[in-house]
Amino acid sequence: MSRVAIVKGTNPIETTVEALEAIGSDVERVLSGKRKPILIKPNYLNSKHPSTGITTDSRVIEGIVRFLRERKIEDVIIGEGSGFADTFEAFKVAGVDAVAERWDVKLVDLNKDEFIEVNPSNPLSLKKVRVAKTALRSTIISVPKLKPHRQATVTLSLKNMMGALAIKGTMHLGSLSKNIVDLASVLKPSISVIDGIIASEGHETSGNPIEMNLVIAGTDPVAVDAVGAAVMGIEPTEVKHLVLAEKKGLGTSNLDKITILGENIEKVKRKFYKSFSSKLLVHLG
């Protein structure tokens, strides 16, 4: 069974380390043997501060870096390709530049990387895509924000891989859900760490911030995203790309087949309103 840790705490760095330690044996298996560079891939689709609930909290990133460095892993990169902002400006607003300086970690704008055309195996929809070379040649730790999405239902660790594409808009041509799964077959995160410190409901680029103080982590990205969806009060079966990803053998979206470590889902879950819903408009007043 896939294992997913849910940890609640008021210190994001410590909470992140605790979440990774909870799945320590799973992480050790990922990190053992011949090592590739570790790419920490946050979500900075724009340059809004993480307190808005839109972008990844730099303290979660710092917790991951600390966890890796405590295990003598030096080859660490923080990389993103922003969709609506200058990537380095987004890093600065979030405080990631300061984290990188403190820990001597390389920052990479994936939008300016070399791109390689790849062909997903047995594609559902996406026959070819140009992907950042750094992402293709790294062990990926996906670090999305906990939030819903108006088209994909949730935007978590699998959808977060879109930041590594040369032209992100192509993912919205045809079936977004199928495209996300095809991309995951090329860029499957080895470790997923969902930043639920300050999450958001509503529109994925301008939602309503919700303080949750959670970090959700695991090595099965489909399972981690399923748990993230459930924490937002969204049934994983409502998320088409998670159902399709399980069918394609990329992980499990069935909560009955996932071992939860730490907090119980029912204890920490909250109903998140989706983008443009009438309930959200009433909720926001």
N, C-alpha and C positions, 0 to 999 in steps of 0.2 A: 504493500500500500504506500502511496505517496504521503509524505509528511509535510505539514505546513505549520509554522509557528506564528502565533498571534501574541504579541507582547504589548502591554500597555504601560506607559510611564511618562513622567514629566521631563525627563532629560533625554532628548532625542538621540544623542550620541550613545549613551549607555543603553537605551532601549534597543537601538539597532544592533549593537554588539551582542546584547542578550538574545535577540531573535536569531542571529546567526549562530551563536553558541548552542542554542536549543536544537538546531539541525546540524550540529557540528560534524557528526560522522558522515552525513550526506555531502556537506561542503568539502570535507577532507578528501572524499572520493573524487570530486570534481577537480580539486587542486593538485592531487597527487600525480606522480609520473612526470613525463616530459611536459613542461609548462609552456604555454603560449603567453603572450602579454595578456594582462587582465584589462578589459575595457569596461569601465563603469559608465553606463549609458543612462543618464537622467532624462527628464522631460522638460525641455525649455522651448516649447513651441513659440513662446513669446518672451518678453523680458519683464513680465510682472513678478513682483516679489512673492516668495513662497507663502507669505502670510495671507495672500489672496485665495489660497487653495488651488491655484492653477499650475504652479511649477514646483519642481522637486526641492525639498528643503536641504540646504547645504550641510546641515548637521547630520542628516541621515547619510549623506555621502561621506562625511568625515568619519562616522561610525564604521562604515564599510572599509575605508582606507585604514583605520586603526586596527580593525580585525585582521586585515591582510598583512599589515606590517608586523603585527605581533606574531605572525606565522612566517616571518622572514621573506615575504613576497615583495620584491622590490619593483618589478616591471609592471607598473600600474599606470593606466591612462584614464583620464576623464574626457569623454568625447560625446559631442552632440552636434546635430545640424538643425538649427532653429528654422522653423517654417515662416515666422512672421517678424523676425528681429535679427539684428546682428548677433551671432552666437556668443561672441566674447562680451558684448554688452549684457547679454542675458546672464552669462557667468558672473559678471561683476555685480549686477543687481541682486543676484541670489547669494553672493558671498562665496561662490565656488573658487574664484581666483585666490582668495585668502586661504582657503583650505589647501589648494594645490601648492601654494607657496610654503605653508607650514609643514607639509609632508613631502615636499619635493616631488610632486606628481606632475606629469606632463598634461597640459590641456590641449585638446585638438578640436578644431572646427571641422566636423565631418563634411560640411558643405564645400570645403576647399580641399578635400582629400582626393586622391586618385580613385576613379570609379572603375569597377570591373563588371561587365555584363555576365549575369548568371542565369541559368535556366532551372527553375524549381522542378524537382522530380515529380512525375505524375500530377501535373498541375490541375487544380480545380478550375482556375480561371487565368491566373497570371503566368504567361508562358516565358517571359523574360523580364529582367529588371536590372538596373545598374545600381550597384551597391558599393559603399565606401570600402576601400581596401583594408583600412584599419579594422573595421568591424568583421570582415571576412576572416582575417588572420588572428583574431583574438578570442579568448574565452570571455563571454559576455555576461556581465551582471546588469540586468535591466532594473532601473530604479524609477518607476512611474509614480505619479500622484494618484491617490485614491479619489476617483471621480467618474461619473457617468458620461456618456457620449450620445449625442443626438442621433447618430447614424449607426454606430457600432454597439450601442447600449452601454458598454463600458470601455474606457480607454486605460488599459493596464499594461502588464509587462509584454504581451505579444504585440499589441498595437504600437507600443513604444518603439519598436524596431523601425518604424517608418522614418524616424529621424536620420537613419543611415542611408537613405535613398538619395539619388541624384535629383530626381523629380518626384516629389512626394504626391503631387496632385494626381499622378497616374493611378494611384491606389484607389481613387474614388470612381474610376471608370469601370463600369460593369458592377460586379458584386464585391463590395468592400469586405464583407465577411470572408468570402472565398479568397480574396487577395491577401488578407491578413494571414490566413492559414498557409497559403503558398509561400509567403514571405518567411513565415516561421519555419518552414522546412529548409530554408536557406540560412536564416539567422535565428536560430533557436537559443534563447538565453539559457545559460548553464545554471545560473542562480538568479532568482527574482526577489527583489526587496521592494515592497510597496510602501511608499511614504504616506501614512495616514495620520501624520501629526496634525496638520491642518488640512483637511480634505475639502471638497467642494461639491455642491449639488447644482443642478441646472446646466447651463451652457458650459461646455468644456473650456472655452477661452475667457469666460467672464462670469463665472458662477458665484454662488453664495458660499463663503467660507464656513466650515464646520470644524470646531476643535474636537478631535477624536483621540489624539495622543496614542496612536497605534502604529506599529510596524508589523507587516506581514511578510514572512520570508519562507522560501523553499527552493528546491532544485527541480521541481516539475512546474514549469511556467503555466501550464494549463490548470493545474490544481491550485496554484497560488492565485491565479486570476479568478477561478471559481469561488474561492474563499473570499477574495476581495469583493466580488459581486454580491455574495451572500451577506457580507458585513454591511453593504449598502441597501440591503433589503431587496435585492434583485436575484431571482432564481437563476442559477447558472444555465438552466434549460432555455431561458429567454435570450441568452447570448449566443447567437448563431455561430460565431467563429469559434467559440469554445466547444460547442457540440461537434462541429466539423473537424476541429483539431483532434478531438478524442477519436473520432472515426478514422482519422488519418494516422493514428498511432503516435501522436506527439505528446500525449499525457492524458490525465483523467480529469473530467469535469464533474464526475459523480461524487457528491459530498459523502455518500455512504462508503466510498472507497478511499477516503482521505483521512489520515490520522491527524487530528488537530492537537498541537502542543501549546501549552500556555492558556490563554483566555478561551473560554467557550464562545462560539459564534453568537449564540442567543444572548449572551451577557453583554456583548459589545455592539451588536448590530443596531442600526438606525435606518429608518426609511428615508432614502435620498430621493428627492423629486428630480425628475428628468427634465431635460431642456424644453423650455417653452410650455410646460404643462400648466394647466389652470391652477392646480394646487400650489405650484411654485409661486405663481404670481400672487396668490392670496397670502402665501407664507411670507413673501418679501414685503407685503403691504404696499 
